[in-house]
Amino acid sequence: MAVDVITSVSSVPASEVLSQAVEGILEIVIAANDVLVKKDSFKELATYLERVVPILKELNRKNVSDSESLNNAVEILNRQIGAAKQLTLECSKRNRVYLLMNCRTVVKRLEDTVQEISRALSLLPLASLDLSSGINEEIGVLCDNMQRAEFKAAIAEEEILEKIESGIQERNVDRSYANKLLVLIANVVGISTNRSALKKEFEEFKNEIENARLRKNEAEAIQMDQIIALLERADATSSLEEKEIKYYTKRKSLGSQRLEALQSFYCPITRDVMMDPVETSSGQTFERCAIEKWFADGNRLCPLTMTPLDTSVLRPNKTLRQSIEEWKDRNTMITIASIKPKLKSEEEEEVLYSLAQLQDLCEQRDLHREWVVLENYIPVLIQCVGAKNRDIRNHALIILCILAKDSDDAKERIAGVDNAIEFIVRSLGRRVAERKLAVALLLELSKCNLVRDCIGKVQGCILLLVTMSSSDDSQAARDAQVLLDNLSFSDQNVIQMAKANHFKHLLRRLSTGPEDVKMIMATALAEMELTDHNKESLLEADALGPLLHSALHGNTQLREVAFKALRNLSSLSKNGLQMIREGVVRPLLDVLFHHGSSPSLREHAAGTIMHLAVSTISQESSQIPVSLLDSDDDIFRLFSLINLTGPDIQQSIMQTFQALCQSPSATNIKTKLTQCSAVQVLVQLCELDSPSVRADAVKLFNFLAEGEDEATILEHVNQKCIETLLRIIKSSKDEEEIASAMGIISNLPKIPQITQWLLDAGALPVIFYHIHNSKQNNSHKNKLMENAVGAICRFTVPTNLEWQKRSAQTGIIPLLVQMLELGTTLTKKRAAICLYQFSESSLQLSRSIPKRKGFWCLSAPLETVCLVHGGICSIESSFCLVEADAVRPLVRILSEPDPGACEASLDALLTLIEGERLQSGSKVLAEANAIPPMIKFLGSPSPSLQEKALQALERIFRLVELKLKYGASAQMPLVDLTQRGSGSVKSLAARILAHLNVLHDQSSYF
């Protein structure tokens, strides 16, 4: 591990300190991916530090001697690297909300650190270090860039901090203000807006305040206490029980009698209780609007003292305002409590008056609504919804709707009352006015996930809503349709809609209704969470015709919604294939190619085309293949849009080609993409800062790199591209992107130049890391492992001992042996290939046994002699399969069903019996029970596997012991080959039979 801070480097060699600095930077670069806030700023820091690494490595290569000025610069550099690491770790581990509140401090520390690192670099004694002109120039440019670097809080972060400061200053006690503020915070810091997640984050934030007190940072603790007091007003930060306890404690302390206002609460001008009291220069307090009107009328004297006033001085009297608010709140709380018993009166007039009074209070302030809920009014109001008097029911529905608005607490309490939803649904079947109120309330309740399913389960609810949605009353129909849309997020509800003929109704009105009704119906199809069965049912009910007509001929808004609905239906592969057959592709391409189309329209068209492409992957072989893009011109034009559109469309297009590269038309698609220089475009996109676009570019590049001709790759892939791919592998959070980037490296041409670029860019430790840490069994991890082991293959070729040694020194060989047991079939095959290539060099690397000198009894004990190579072997020095315990795992692979894996494993094992190693190697193979599988390969459908097994057995059966033990079991397969095999196979089989004394040496089979 790199040291965090080096306080003195005078006693440590400069080379060691520079190595520590490089290691520290690499740790920061990795840790920067895990920060919870200011990701872009830390990414910028990491970019600067990555540019520092080559400079430090160059200094190390020059073997610089210590000097005071050099040590001084390195000391500052290490101290700042330590500071950067500490800040990075803090921002990876502290509470997200706490970090957001301190984002201004974070960016200031970042900026100071970057500038101090720049200063350290500028202090390097370049004149005495004999560095290359390129490095000197890079240091100058880097120092200049870092000195001018500016780190700022993002606009969204500043907006939140300003809202917090405003809320604290204005003493804003509005619950909705705190709710909206908390959602803003959640969105910015990347946490779920789910209530439990918000509460958990808030509790962790409060713990940070306690930590601040322990650090004796009282100023910070006071500031955070104010923030907590503001956020505590939000629903998610405290449970219903906590709110109730707090409410009843306060309410019971007030008594039951309202208090008269104090004389000081009244404005001397209006004689009314003040809302916004302000103090004049005479020290008297008035209502702001009243004194401003006094001045506007030309008066310059105080209305009370008649002394001259400075009209520009009006100071808010916050203390008085707070007292007035507390007085009002006290009386309102008492009033709310006093109304509740009256709602149970048998006098309908008294109930109606009380409901009107309660409705007025609920409409005044959000806080009043919260008190009504906490006073447990909801069960009483639900009883009113079941009353016989229509006016009482209507009033109750209105109040419940007001309470439910923007409050999941209230929604859940309503749904929790026995028969509450049933009472409200019953109102759907009554007169128009009540029906409107009921559907409006249900619509509000449906915005809460927990309540939504309850509504759909009420008997007859869906049928009533479907009936309402087709009524003549446009507002009621709209509300009913939107409510159905909300309910459609539940599969069970969608099934009920289908039973109520809702789909047929939708399609009928989509075909024949006026534009606004078509809009509602298309929106329903666009937003509805449909099961695969219902998507299929809709297309079978001929939804495609009216939707396509609306998409092509409607107004702009209707076209966009209709295209969105097509996109929704096309996500089912069966639908996608049908849509291609029915000619949907051409209109979609025309919209996409027409630059005059609106961005969202083109985005939906691109998304639908992507779904259609995905549908072509898994076609049944018995059917005529369906092709998405038959025209070469369409292929070229569609791919060209990648450079001409925004990120969303870019992604859809690249995902389209990813799917087509896996479809029956893959060969043609890849050929055409090569012709339009797709690799060049994708290499450029891989260097983008946009993670999503880059990820799709990498994935498509991976498909093209597989089987791409060497000349095309070499034309566009250089060392910079290699470094980009490795940076993606190190920094990406997308497992599929990492696997694809590794796949590109695995598929690059196996030429020395590319392999050397990979080594220079530090590829070996990166590949080793992923082989070592990617053992979870999921599709992306498996693909990553396959590709990583494939990438290692290029470093293990026996033609370059230096590459083999560097690979072995990482500790890769034991991992490859593990992969023979744990990996997928392809991973096992590639691991076996690597071990085969390593083993090809083992004989020449096996160390000779040293001759003993002097008295044997006084000599050091002999090292163990390798059973196969006859010298001293080890895993890292001679790559010996026996030392690596690889023989038995390789033998087990010979039983795999995949011929490729078997052949790779056989190749590795046969290196043990090459040349003079036949006797010793055959013994090792026999002990590992490798010979029976070889005999079994004589009947393999793979000609190359069959021939290799024959060649191996021809040599093995020269040994009498093995001939006697295994010869009999090989005779019949060999006889069969002499009759059915090709010329060379027949001859080789006959030769083995001669060894076994089954055929004469002069047989006609030779």
N, C-alpha and C positions, 0 to 999 in steps of 0.2 A: 504493500500500500504506500502511496505517496504521503509524505509528511504534510501536515496542513500548513504549518508556518515554520520556517527556519530562521531562528533568531540570529544565528551566527554561522557563517559558512567558511570562516577563515581556516578551520582545522579539517575541512572536508575537501577532497579534490574537486576541482571545477567540473570534471567530466561526470563525477557521481552526482553532483548537485544538478547538472543539466539533465541527466537521466531522470532524476526525481521530478524535476519540473515538467518534463514531457509526460511522465506517468500521471502527475497531478492534473495536467491539462486533459488528458484522455479520460480521467475519472469525471471531470467537470462536463466534458462533452457528452458522456453517457448519462450523467445525472440530470443534465439540462432537459432531457426528454421527459423526465418525470415531474417537472415543476408543475404546480397547481395553478399558478397565476403568471401573467406576463410571459407566456410561452414564446412569443415572437421576440421579445427583448432578450431572453436567455438564449434563444437560437442565434441571435445576432452576436451575443457574447461568445457562444461556442464557435461561430464562424471566424471571429477574430482570433480566438485561441488556436483554432486549427491551422491558421496561417502562421502562427508563431512556431508551431512544432517543427516544420522543415528548417527554420532558422536555427533552432536549438540543436537539431540533429546535425546540421552542417558544422556548428561550433564543435560538437563532439567528434565529428569525423576529422576535424583539423587538429584534434588532440591538443587543445589550447592549454597553455601553461597558466598557472594561477598568477593573478596580479591584483593589487588592491582595487583598481578601478573595475576590473571584471567581477571580482567578488562582491563589490558594492552593488553593481547592477543586478547580479544574480540574487543577492539577498532581498532587494526590493521586489524583484520579479516573483520570488518564492513567497514572500509575505503577501503579495497581492493575489497570487494564485490560491493561497490558503484562504484569503478573505472571500474570493469568488466562490471557492468550494463551499465554505461555510454558509454563504448566502444561498447558494443553489440548494444545499441540503435543507436549510430552513424552509425554503419555498417549496420543498417536496414533502415536508412532514407536518408543518403547522396547519392549523385550521384554515380552510379556504376563505371563510368570511373574514377572519382576522387578517389574513394576508391582503384581501381586497381593501380593508379599511386602512392598511398601511402601504398601499401600492405606491403612493408618492415617495415614501421613504425608500421602498425597494428600488424604484427607478433611479433615485438619487445615489444610492449605494452602488448600483450597477454602473452608472456614469462615472462616479469617482474611481471605481476599481479599474475600468477600462482606460481611463486617462492615466492612472498611476502605472499600469502595465506599459502603456505607451512611453511614459517617462523612463521606466527601467530600460526599455529597449533602446531609447535614445542615448542612454548613458553607457552602452556597450562601447568599448574602445576599438572601434572598427578599424582604425588605421593600423593598429598593431596586430590584428587578428588574421590578416591575409585572406580575407573572404573573397569569394567571386564577386564580380561586379553585379551579377544578377541578384545575389543575396543582399548586397549593400543597397541596391535600388529597392528591393522588396521591403527591407526594413524601413527605408525612408517613406515609402508609400503607405505602409502599414501604420507607422507612427502618426502620419498626417491624418489618415482615416480615423484612427482611434481618438485622436485629440479632438476631432470635429464631431465625434459621435454624440448624438443626443438621444436620451431615453425619456419618454414621457408616458404618463398615465393615459390610457385609451379614452376616447370620447365617452364611451359607455360607463367606464369607471368614474370619470369626472362627474358625469351626470348623477350617478348614485351618491357620490360623496356630497355633491351640492344639495341633493334632495335630503340627505341625512342632516346636513348642517341647517337647512331651512326648517326641517321638521323639529329639530331641537330648539332652534331660535324662536319659532312661532308657537311652540308647545302644541303642535298638531296632534290631537287625540283621536283623529278619525281612523277607524279600523280599516276601512278600504284603502286609505293612504299607506298604512303599514303593510297590508296584504300585497298591494301592487309593488311596493318597495322591495318586499321580500322575494317576490317573483323575479323582479329585475336582478336582484343580487344572485338568485339561483341560476338564472340564465347566463349571467356574466361569468360566474365561477364554475359553471358546468356541473351543477348538481340537479337532481330530480326535484320537480315542484311538488312531488308527492308529500303529503302532510308529515308522515313519519320521518322521511328523509330530511325535511326542513327542520323538524324539531330536534332530530339527532345532531344536525349541523349547528343549530343554535345552542344546544347544551354544550357542545365542544367549544363553541365560541366563548361561552360564559366561563369555561375552565381556563381559557387563555387569560381572562381578566384576573382570575385568582393567581395565575402564574406571574402576571405583571406585578401584583401586590407582593408576591414572594421575592421578586427581583427589586422590590422597593421603588418601583416606577409608579409613583402615585399620580403623576400628571396623566400618564397613559391610562391608568386604571379609572380615573375620574371621567376621562373622555369616553372610554368604552362603556362605563356605567350609563352615560347619557344615551349612547347608541342602543344599549340593551333596553332601556326604558322605552325608547321609541319603537323598537322592533317587537317588544313584548305585547304590543297592542294587536299584532297580527294573529289570525286564527291558529296558524300552525305552531306558534311558539309556546302555547300552553294548552293543556287538555281542558275539556269541558268541565271536569271536576274542579280543576284549579281555578277556572274562571268563576264557577258558581260559588266556591268558598269565598273568594275575594269579593264577589258582588254581595252575597248575603251578609258578610261581616260588616261591610260598609252600610248596607241598607238598614240593618237592624240597629245600627248606632244612631240613626237619624230620627227615630220616633215615627209618629204617624201624622203630625201636624205640620202643615206648610208654614213657612216663615215669611213675614212681610219684608219687603226690600228696605235696606238702610237708606237714610236720606241721601247719603253720599253717592248712592247708585244712580240717582236721577240727574239728568242733564238740566242745568239751570235755565236753558233756553227752551227745550222741547217739553220739559217736565216728564219725560219718559225715561225708563231704565236704559242706560247706555249700553251699546254693543262694542263701540270702538272708542273708549275714552282717551282724550289727548290733553296734555297740560300746556297752557299758554305761558308766555314770558312773565305774566303777572302771578303765576303759581296756581291759577284756578283751572279746574278740569271741566271739559265740555265734550259732548258727542262730536266726533270729527266732522261729519257732514254738516252739523248745525253751525259750528264755529266757522267752517269754510264758507258757508252761505252768508254768515254775518260779515265776513271780510269782503266777499264778492259784492255785497250790497253797499260797499263803501265805508263801512264802519272800521275805525282804527283804535277804538277804546274798548277796554274790557267791559262786557255786559254787566259784571257784578261790581267791580271797583271803580270803573270809569277812568282807569289809568291808561296811558298810551301803551299799545302792544306792538311788539315786533311780529309782523304778520308772517314772517318766514320761519318762525320758531313754533313748531307743534311737536311736542315730545309724547310718544305713546306712554300712557300710564299703565304699565304692565301689571303692577301689583293690584291696582283697582280692577283691571279687566279680569285678572285671575279670580279675585274675590267675587265678582259678579257672576262669572261662569260657574264657580263652585256653588253659589246660592241657587242659580237656575237649575243646575244638575241635581241638587238636593231636593228641590221642590218637584222636579220632573220625576225623579225616582219614586218619591212618595205618591205622586199622582198615578203613575203606572201601576204601582202596587194596589192602589185603591179602586181601580177600574175593574180588576179581575173578578171580584165577587159579583159585580153587577151583570156580567155576561151570563150568569146562571139564573138570572131573574126570570120569573114567569111572565113579566110584563114585556111584551115585544118592543114597545116604544122605548123603554129604558135600555133594552139590549141594543137596539139600533142606534140610540144616542151614544151609548158607551163605545160601540164599534166605530162610529164616526170620530169620536174623540181620540180613540186609540189609533185609527188610521192617520189622523192629522199628526199625532206625535211621531209615528213611524216615518212619515214623509219628511219631517223636519231634519232629523239627523241620523246618521249611521249609528251613533252611540245609543240613541233611543231604541233602535231596532235590536241592538245587542241586549239591552236591558229587558226588553219584552220577551226575547227568547229565554234569557236566564231566569226570568220570573215564571217560566214554565207556562206560558200562554198557549203554546202550540196545541196541546191536547184539548184545551177549551175551544180553540178556534176550529179544530177538526170536528168537534161536536156541533158547532154552529153550521158547518158545511152540510151536516146531516139534518139540519132543522127543516121544519115544514115551511117556514116563511121564506119566500124566494129572495127578498131583500136582505135578510140576515145571511143567507147562503152566499149571495153575491159579495156583500161586505167582507165576509170571512175569507172568501177566495182572493179578494184584492189584497187584504192584509197579509195572508200567507205568501202571496206572490212577492210582495215587498220584502218580507222577511227572508225569503229564499234567495233573493237576488244577491249575487256575489258572496254568498255564505254557505259553504258546504256543511257547516255545523247545523244550520237551520234546515237545510235540505235533508240531512240524515235524521234529524229529530222528527221532521214531518213523516218521513217514511217509516220511522220506528214506532209511531203511534198505531195501535190496533185499528185495522180497517180504514186507515187514512187514505191510501191510494184508491181503495174501492169506493169510498165516498166521493172522491174527486172525479174518478172515472164515471160514476153514476151521473154526475152533472154534465158529462158529454152528451147525454141523451136527452137533455132538457131544452129549454127555450134558447134562442140564438144568443142573447146577451150572456146568459150563464155558461153556455157552451164555449163562447169565446174566452171567458175568464178561466174556465177549467182547463182548456187546451193551453192557454198562456202559462198557467201555473205548472202543468205537467211538462211543458217545454222547458221551463226554468229548472224544474227538478231533474230533468233528463241530462242536464249538463254535469251532474255528479255521477261518476261511474258506479258507486255503490247503490244508487237509487234507480239507475236506468233499467236494470234487470227486473226490479220490483214492478215497474210500470207495465212492462211487456207481459208479465205473468198473470196480471189481472184478467179474469175471464171476460172476453168481449171487447177488451180495450183496443186491440189492433183492428178488429173489424169496424168499430166505431170511428177510429181515426182514418181508416181507408175510405169509409163512407164520407167523412167530413172533407177529406182531401179532394173529393170529386164533386163537392157541393158548389153552388153558384156563388156563395159568399167568399170573395177572393181572399180576404184577410184570414178568415177562419181556415180556408183551404190551405193557405200558405203556412200558417202555424202548424196545422195538422201534418202537412207534408214534411216540414222541417223536423217536427217531433218524430215522425216515422224515420227520417234520415238518421236522427240521433239514436233511435232504438235499433237501427239496422247494424250497429256495432256489435250486437249480440247475434250469434248464429241462430239461436233458438227463436228470437224475434223475427228474423228474416224468414224462417220456416213458416211462422204464423202469417207473415205478410203474403207469402206465396199461396198459402191456403185461402187467404181472403181475396185472391185474384188481384193482389196489388200490382204485380208485374204487368198483367194485361192492361190494367187501368193506366199504369205509367206509359206504356207504349202507345195506347190509343190516344192519350192526350198529347203525347210527344208528336204524334203524326198529325193530329187535327186541331189541337188547341191554339189559342193566340200566342204571340211571342212570349209574353210574361209567364204563361202557364208552361209553355215548352221549356222555358228557362228553369223553372222549378223542377220539372220532370227530369231534364237532362242532368241537373245538379244532383238529384237523388241517385241517379245511376252512376254519376261520377264519384260521389262521396261514400256510397253504400259499401259497407264491409260485407262482401258477398262470399258465401262458401263456394267451393269449386262446383258443387252440384248446381247452385243457383246461377252461377256465371254461365254454365253450360245450358241451363234451362232458358235463360234470357236469349241466348243466341239462337236456340231452337225455336223460340217464340218470335223469331224474325226481328230482333232488336237492331240488327245491323243496318237495315234499310233506313228507318227513321233517324237513327243516330248519324249515319253517313250523310244523309240529306241535310240535317241540321248543321253538321260540321262544314259542309261545302257551301250551303246557301243561306244560312242564318245570319243574324247580325253578329258583330264582332264578339260580343260577350257570349252569345249562344254558341257560336262556333268553338270558342275556347272550352266551354263546359262540355260540349258534345265530344270534342277530341279527348278531353280528360276521361269521359265515360268510355270511349273506345279503348283508351289506355288501360282502364280498369278491367274491362272484359278480356282484353288481349293477354292479360297476365296468366291465363290458363292455357297451357300448351295446346290442348285440343281445340280451343277457340281460335288460337293463333293460326293453326294450320288451316282451319276453315276460312278465316278472314283472308289469308293469302290466296286460297283457291277462288274466293269470291271477288277478287280484284281490288282489295283495299290498299295494296302497296302503292299503286301508281298515284292516287290522290295524296297519300301521305308524303311521298317523295316530292310531289309538285309543291306542296305547302312548304316543305323543308328547303327545297332549292330556291323558292321564291323569296328573295331578300325583303320584299315589301310586307311579308306576313309579320304579324306581331311576334315579339320574342317568346311570349308564353305559348302561343299557338305552335310555333316551331318546336318549342321544348316538348309539348305533348306529342307532337307528330314524331319527334325523334325517340321519345320514350316508348311509344307504341311500336315503332319499327324495331326497337331493341327487343321488346317482348316477342314480336313475331320471329325475330332471328333466333331467340332462345327456343321457341317452339319447334324449330327445324332440327334441333340436336337429337332429340329422342324420337325419331320416326320409326314406325314399325317396318321391318324389312319386307313384309308381304305387300305393302302399299307402294304405289308409284311415288318416288321421292318428290317432295315439294321444295322448290328453290325460291329463296327470297329475292335475290338479285340476278336476273338472267342476262341483263345487258352489261357489257364491259363499261359502257359510258356511265351507267348508274353507279357501278363500283367506284370508278375514278372520281365522279362528282361527289359521291357521298363521303369518301375519304378526304377529299380536298376541303370539305367543310370544317375539318378539325382545326385548320388554321384560320378560319373565318368566323367562328362562332364563340359564344361564351362558354364557361365551364360546364354548365348543366348539359348543354347539347353536345359538347365535346365528349363528355363521359358516356352519354347514351350511344354516340356513334362508335366510340372505341369498344364499348360493351357489345354492340351489334357485331362488330368484326371479331371480337373474342368468341362469340357464339358461333358465327359462321365458320371460324377456324376449327370448330369441333363438329360441324355438320357434314352431311354427305358431300357437299360442294367445297370442302376444305381445301383440296389440292388446287382447284381453280382460283379460289379466293386468294390463297397465299401467293400464287403466281402473279395475279393481277396487282396485288399490293406491292410486290417486289418491283413490278414495272413502273409503279407510280412513286417510287422512292420512299416507301412507307418507313423503312428503317431510319432514314435520315430525319424524318419528321418526329418519330418516336424518341430517338436519341435526344433531340432538342427538348421534347416535352418532359423527359425524365429529369431534366435539370431545373424544372419549374419549382416555385415555392408552394404552389397549390397542391396539398397532399392528395386530394381526391383525384384531380386530373392526372397527376404524376403516377398515382397507383394504377389507374387504368392504362396509362401508356406503358408502364412496366409490364403489366400482365399481357397486353397485346404483343409487345416486343418479344416476350418469352415464347409466344406461339410461333412468331415468325423466325426467331433464332433457331428453332428446332427444325433442322433440315434446310436452312437458308444456305445459299452457296457462299463459299469462302470469300470470293471476291467482293460481294456486296457487303459482307460484315467488315472486311478489312478497310473498305472505302469509308465507312462511317464510324467505326469503333476505334477510338484511340485511348491513350492513357487517361485523359480527362474523363472519358465515358466510364472507364473502369473504376476510377475514383468515385464517380457519381453513384455507380451501382453499389459499391461498398458502403458509401455513406448512407444510402437508403437502407441497406441491410442492417446497419448499426442503429439507425435512428427511427425507422418506421415503427408504428404501432399496429399496422395492418399485416396480419400473419400471411395472408395470400400474396400481398405485395412483396414481402420478404422472400417467400418461397419462389416467386416469379423472378425476382432479381437474381437469386441464387441459381435459378434455372438458366437464365441468360448466360451467366458465367460458366455453368456446366456445359452449355451447348456451343460456346465460342470455339472457333477452329483451334485444334490442338497444335498450334505452331509456337516455336520458342519465344518469339517476340511478345505475344499476348501473355504467355505464362510468366515471362519476366516482368511485364507491366504489373501483373497481379501480385507478384512477390514484392515488387518495389512499393506497391500501394498498401502493403500489410494485409493481404488477403488471407494468408494461412491462419493466423490466430483468429480471424473473424469466422472463417469456415469451421475451424476446430471448435470454437465456442458454441456454434449452433448444433454441431454434431453431438457435443457433450451435453447440451441443455434442451434438446428438442425431442424428448422421448415420450411426450404425451401422445396418446393414440387418437388423433383427430385428423381429418383429411388434409388440412393445411400443414400441420406438423409433419405428417407422413410425407407430403410432397416436398417440404423443406428438407427433410432428412434425405430423401432420394436425390434431390438436386445437390445438396451439400456433399454427399459422398461421391456423386458424379463429378463435382468440381475438384475434389481431392485427387481423382484419377489422373488429372493432367500433371500433378506434381510428383507422381510416383513412377513415371516412366523410367525403365532401366537405362535408357540412353543418357540420362543426366543424373549422375550420382549425387551431385551437390543438391539438387532439388529433393531427391529422395531423403538425404540426410536431414535437410531442414524440415521436411514433413515429419520424419520419424521423431525429431527432437520435440515436436509439439505434444507427443504422447498419443498420436493418432492411431497407431497400430492396435493397441488394446481395445480402443473404441470400435475399430473396424471389426475386430473379432466379436465384440458384443453385438454389433449390427447383424452378424451372421445368425444370431439367435432371435433378435428383437425386431428387426426391420421388416418392411414389406418385401415382397418378392423382388422388386426392382432394386431396393436398397441392398438386399443380400447379394444380388448379382453384381452390383457395382462395388460393394465391399470386397467380394471375391476377386474382382478384376484388380483392385488396388493391391490386395495381398499377393496375387499372382505376379504383379509387376515388381513389388518389393522383393519377393522370393527369387526372382530372376537374378538379382545381384548378390544373394546371400553367400554363394560359394566363394566369390572373389573377396568378400568382406570378412569372412570367417577368419579369426586370428589364429596363426600357427601356435602349436603348443611349445612353450619355451623349454629349451634343454636345461636339465638340472645340472648344477655345478656343485662341487664339493661333496660333503657327506649327505646322502639322501635323508638320513634321519634328522638332520638339522635344517633341511630345506623347508620352505613354505609349502603347505599342501597344494597339490595340483588343482587347478580349476577344472570344473566339470567339462568333459569333452562332448561336443554335440554328436548325437547318434547318427545324424545324416551327413553333416558337412565335415566331420572329423577334426574340427578345430574348436577354438573358443568362440561361442556365439552369444549374442544378446539381442534383445528386441530392437534397441535403438541403434546399435552399431552395425549389426549384420542383417537385421530384419528377418530373423529366423522364424519360420512358421512353427517349428517345434517348441522353441523358447516361448513363443507367444500363445501356446496352447490353442493354436488355430486348427490343428489337423482334424480333431473330432467334430467341431462345428462345421467345417468344410464338408466332411463326409456326410453329415446329416442333411446338408443341402442337396446332396445327390439324390435324395428321395423326394425332392420338391417336384410338383407337376410341370413347372415351367422349364422348358429345354434350355433357355438362355441362362438361367441361374445355375442349372446343372452343369452346363458347359463351362461357365466361368469358374465354378468351384473345381471342376475336373482339371482345368488348366492350372490352377494354383497347386493342386495336389501333385500333378505330374512333374512339377519343378523339382520334387523331392527324389525323382528317379532318373533325372537326366544324367547322361554320361556314366561316369564311374560310380555314381551314387545309387545305381540300380539295386545292389544287394542291400545296403543299409536302408535306403528309402523304402524299398518294397516291404521290408520288415515292419517299418513304422506304419505303412499303409495297411498291412495285414492286421496288425494289432488294433488299428482303428476301424477294422471291418469295412475297408473301402473297396475291396475287390468284388464282392457280390453286386453292388450297384453298377460297377463297370460292366459286368457280365449282362446285367439287365439292359444296359444301353445298346447291346447288340441288336435288340429289337426295336430301338427308338425310331420314330418317324423322322427325326432330325438327322439328315445325312452327315453333317459335320460332327455331331455328338457321337453318332455311330462309328465314324471313322476314327475319331480320337480314342474312343474306347478300344477299338481294334488295335490301334498302334500301341497303346499302353499294355494291353494284354499280351501282345506279341513279345514284348520285352519281359514282362513279369513272368510269363510261363517258360522263360529260359532257365528260371530258377527251379530246381528239381522239387524242393519242398513245397513251393506254391503250386507248381504244376500238379503234384499229387493231391493237394488239398482241394483245389478249385477246378481242376481240369474237367472232371466229369460233368459238373453243372454247366460248363460252357460248351460242351460238345454239340448239343442239339441246336442252339442258336447259331453256332458257327456253321454247322452243316446246312442250315436253312439259308444262310448268307451265300454259301458256295453255289446254291441253286438259284437264288432270287436276286442276289446283289449285283451291283454294277461291276465293270471289269476290274478296277483297282480294289474294290471291297472284296470281290470274290477271290482274287489272288491272295490278299492279305489274310482272309479267313482260312484259306487252304494252308497257308504257311503255318498258322497257329495250330491247325489240326495235325500238321506234320510234327510240330513240337510235342503234341499230345499223343503221337503215334497212332492217330486215327487214319491219316492218309500217308501214302508213300511219297518220298521227296520227288519222285519222278511223275507224280500225278499230272493228269491233263488240266487240272484246275489252275496250275501255276502259269 
